[in-house]
Amino acid sequence: MSGDLDYAATARSLRSARRQGRTLDVLLSSESGLSLADAYHVQDQMTALRLADGEKRAGWKLGYTSAVMREQMGIDAPNFGPLTDAMLLSSPAVLPAGALQPRVEPEIGLRLGRPVRAPCTVSDVLAACDAVLACLEVVDSVWSGYRFTLEDNTADGSSAAWVVVGPPLPVSDLAALPVGLSVDGEVVERGTGAAASGHPAAGVAWLAEQLASRGQALEPGDLVITGGLTSAHPLESGHRISATFGDGWQAEVRRPGLPRRYWTRRVVRSGRAGPGPGHDPARNRDDNGVRLAISDRRGGSRDHRAGR
């Protein structure tokens, strides 16, 4: 454990960057020797800030329960993060303003009707559910270009930003449930429920054990999204992403704005590119002196440090 890491101050820096539309380029793990225990302490402080702003606990997300997500992000173990009511959107949803670099993945959500205590089995978890829901998770990492370690990602709440909640799904045979992820109506990837820990409820049983070790528990009303069933796909302005589960149950999210091709044509016609009206260079600096990066439209980044 890092004895000199101020969990509350670190959480404030992460939240400040997100609120100001900035991504961070220097990882906590590269400067502080961040352990996984440290990361969850920072995550707890992040949650405390959300609750202090009036948000309410709504459940949990599981990260990296599927091989496809672990491979995409170079992560070798699962993690978890909290959900609040402010993160939940009803399908079809419009992405709120303020997203940094959103990506979308299809997930199966399990909503609990009674407590789940460890140790427990897949059958125990399913028996405790009052609904199985078609969901999309919108992840939105504060780390530039999604370059992070498991510890950095955990400190950032496992990149949790929003959850689009769709219609109920049949409980039977969730492992075999097919899902197709589409961008603007075109299927780009397919998977099944088994991608998440072999069975979506298996991840919830794992989560119950992890929470128990921290003096926490899964409670009635908690929504647990159980991990991406495909890789995560970028959600760009002017586009929509949807997932179809089984025989047609669907969840969808749209990001407002003009597509990138509009801005490309505009730059070509005007013969110039650069900061738009109202650009404020001060937005590239953090009050805490944290090195920051702002992602450009091509997914690259520009580094900035306070006072330079």
N, C-alpha and C positions, 0 to 999 in steps of 0.2 A: 504494500500500500504506500502511496506517495504522501509522506507526512506533511509536505509543504503546499499541497494543492488545496486552494480555497474553493470548496464545492459551490457555495452560494455565488461567489463572484464569477466563477466560470460559467455557471448557468445564466447569470445576468448578461455576460458577454455574448453567449450563443443566442439568447433571446433578443438582445439588442440588434445583432447582425441580421437576424431574420426579419425583425420588424422594419428595419431600414432597407430591406431589399438587397442585402449583401450576402455573398457566400464567402466562407473562410478558406484560405489557402494553406495555412500552417496548422497541421493537426495537433491536437492536444498530446497525442501519444509521442510526437516527435520532440516535444519540449519538456514534458512533465513526467515521463515514465508511467503513463496512465495504465493502471490495472483494470481488470473487468469490475472488480469491487468498487474502485474509484468511479468508474463510468456509471454504475447504477446509482451511486450517491449523487453524482451530478444530475442524472435523470430525475431523481427524487426532487431535487431542488428546482428543476425545470417544471415539474408537475406542480410544486408548491406555488410557483409564480402564476401558473395558469389558474389554479384554484383561487388565489388571491385576487385575480381579475374577475372572478365570478363564474368561471367554468365549473362544471360538475363532472365527477368521475362517471364514465359510461362503459368501461370494459378494458380490454387488452388487445394488443396485436402481437402476433408471432412473426418473427423474421427469420428468413433463411431455413425454413423447414423443408424446402425442396432442393434437390440437386441442381436444378436449372438456375435457381436464384443464387445458390452458393457459387456456382461456376461463373455466372455473369459478374458477380461482385467480388470474387476472390476471397470469400469468407468461408471458413471451414467448420462453423458451429452455429447453432441457432441462438437467437436472443429474443427479448420481448420488450414491449413498451406500453405505456398507458394510453387509453383513449378517453377523451372528454366529450361532453355533449356538443361542444362547438365544432368538433371534427366530423360530426355525422351529417350527411347530406342524403336527401331522398332522391331516388332515381325516377326519371332522368334528371340529372343535376347539371348546374352551371358552376364551373370552378370559381370560387371566390377570388377577388383580387389579392395580390400580394404573393403569389407563388413565385418561387425562385427558379427551379429547374424540375418541374413536376414530371413524374413518370407514373404509369398506371399498370397494375397487374390484377388479374382476376383471383378472387378468393372466396372460400366458403365460410360464412359466418355462423357461429353457433351462439344462440341466445339462451341463457340459463334461466330456468324457472325455479330452481332451488340450489342451495349451496353445493359446491363440489370440494371435497376435502381429500388431500393426499394421505396414503396412496390410493389410487383409483385406476380403473381400467377403461378401455374404450366403451364398453357396455355401460359402466357407471356414468360416464360423461353423457352418452346419448340419452340415458334414462333421465338425466337432470335437465335436458334441453326442453324448452317450450317452443323453439322455432329454429329452423335451419334456413339461412338466407343467402341469396345470390348477392355478392358484394364485389365492388372494385375498391382496391386501396390506391389512393393517390399518395405516393411517397414524394418527399421534397427535401432532399438532404441540404443541410447548411454547409456541407463540405464541397468545395469546388469540383465539378466534374464527377461527383460520386467517387472520389478517390479517398478512401478511408480504411482504417482497421476495424475489426469487430468492436474494439473498445471505443473508438471515436464515434462509430455509428450508434452504439448503445447509449452513450452520453447524450446524443441528439434524439433520444426516444425511438431509436431504430427507424429514423427518417419518417415517422408517422406524421401525416399532415391532415388528410381527410379520408373518410370512408363513405363511399356511395352505397347506400343500402337499397337493394332491390327486393323482388318478391320472394315469398317462401318457396323452399325446395322440398321435394320428398326426402324423408329421412333414410329410407331404405337404400342400401348399397351406395353410400356416398363415395367410396373408394373408386368405384367404376364410373361415376358420373362424368360425362365428357363436358369439356368447356372449349369454346373457341373465342379468341380475342381478336377484335376487329378494329381497324383504324379507318375512319370514314367509310364504314360499310364493307371493307375488304378484310377478309380473314388473314391475319398475319402469323398466328401461332395457335396450336392446339395442345391440350393437356387433359388430365383426368384428376379426380379428387385424390387419387393415390399419391400424386406428386407431393402432397403435404404430409410428411411424416409416415407415409404408407396408408394413413387414414386420417382425415381432419381431426377426429376426436382424440387421436393419439397425442397430438401436439398439446391439446388442452390438458390431458393427463400429466404431461411433462411440465406444463405451466403451473399446475396445481402444486407439484413438488417444489418448483423454484420459488413460488410465492410463500409456501409454508416455511422454507428455510429463512425467509426474511420477515416472518411474523405476519404475513398477509394471506388472503384467501380469495377464492372465487365466490362471488355472492349472487343471489337472485337478481335478475335484470342485467347482469354483465353480458355484453356482446364481445365475443372473442373471434377475431378474424384469424384464420388458421394458417396463413402463409400463401405466397404466390404459387399459382398452378402453371404459370408460364413465366418467361422472363418479363421484366418491366419495360414498357415502351414509352418513349417521350410523348407528352401531350403538349403540342405546340399551339400557339394562338390560331384561332379560326378552324380548329379541327376537333373531332370527337372520337372517343374510344368507347367501345362497348364490349360486353362479354355475353355470350349465349351459353347457358347451362342446360344440359339435357335436351328436352324436347322443345325448348323455346323460351325458357325463363331468362330474362335479360336485365342487365344493369348497364347504365350509360352515363357518361359525363362529357360535357362540352366545354372547351375553353374559349371565352369570347375573344374578339379581336380579329385583325386581318391576318391572313396566312402569310408566311415568309415570302412566298413568290410575289406578293403585292409589293413588299418593300424592295425586293430585288429589282423589279421593273422600275420602281420609282427612282432608285439610285442610278440605274442605267440611263434613264431619261433625263435626270437632272445633271448627271455628270459629276456628282459629288456624293460623298458619304461622310458621316461624322456625327457628333452629338446633335441631337435634335433640340428644338426650342425648349428653353427652360432647364437645360442640362446644368447641373450644379456639381462642380468638382469636389465640393466638400462632402458629398454623399459617399465618396470613396474612402472616408476616414472614419475610424471608430474612436469614440471618446476614451476607451480603455487602452488605446495604443495597440490593439490586436491587428496583426497583419491580415488584410482582407483581399478578396478577389471578386471581381464582378464578371460573370460569364457573358460572353458575347453571343450573337445569334448562331454562331457556328459551333458552339459548345466549348470554345476555348476560354481562356481567362486572362485577365490583366491583374498583376500583383500591385498592391498598394500598401504603404505603411504610414502611420500617422506622422505628419510633419514633413513628409517628403513629396 
